[in-house]
Amino acid sequence: MLVRIDKILAANGLGSRKDIRRLLRKEDFRINGTRVTDAGTLLDPEHDTLLHNGEQLYLRTCCYLMLNKPAGVVTSTSDPLHRTVMELLPPPFSAMNLFPIGRLDLDTEGLLIITDDGELTHRLTAPKSACIKSYYLETAAPFPEAEFNAAQTACSQGLPLGKNFICLPATFERTEAQNIKTEWAFLMHICEGKYHQVKKMIKALGNEVVYLKRISMGGVMLDRQLPAGSCRELTPDEVAALKKI
């Protein structure tokens, strides 16, 4: 696929398209050995070789990041009151026109996918996408066995939240506690992402979420080696898993 050199260089964090025009005039950019100064020059990033001052540039047509979101930052590209997840990105990602896929609450931690792939974002956030999202949660009180069995059944059948909304079927299960807040730990697997949905589901079941962390999305698992507040690029297999949805 042919793209303009100024567009793809800007998308890869080398500056604005105005900055790129200036760079092309001042510095040495070569496509397959030929010097380029015109910002409208087309190249194929998958097959052409692009050198910048003698060093090869490896260009992304799209960027896909995994961020381990900490509590206390908002899932937004800008916010007047809080630090945003975009402010956690290091260069060159901080200079790219990226955005998060979906949202995590201010106090919710864990997996957040950040990209510039609008088509994939639309597909994964569409109401009928069937993108499974899994959460680790701890509750304020235990679920006795009878109550837990009833909660599992209610979730699997579609839990009513208020008068006008019934959740799509979800899975609720016990898991080993990490003891972040309490000893009562569970996993919730949902295929939609309504506002505060997991918290509201637990409240409807007569309990309260005191800790919440997303651990997977669309088959992509949060990297356990990734510290809170850090990011890494998705592997080709992880990108492929998301694109299968």
Salt bridges, closest charged atoms under 4 A:
ASP6 OD2 - ARG4 NH2 2.90
ASP6 OD2 - ARG17 NE 3.50
ASP19 OD1 - ARG22 NH1 3.20
GLU27 OE1 - HIS52 NE2 2.50
ASP28 OD1 - ARG30 NE 3.08
ASP28 OD1 - ARG35 NE 3.61
ASP44 OD2 - HIS47 ND1 2.87
ASP79 OD1 - HIS82 ND1 3.63
ASP105 OD2 - HIS196 ND1 2.71
ASP105 OD2 - LYS199 NZ 3.22
ASP107 OD1 - LYS199 NZ 2.71
GLU119 OE2 - ARG123 NH2 3.61
GLU145 OE1 - ARG174 NH2 3.47
GLU173 OE2 - HIS189 NE2 2.70
ASP223 OD2 - ARG232 NE 2.90
GLU233 OE1 - ARG60 NE 2.88
GLU238 OE2 - ARG232 NH2 2.90
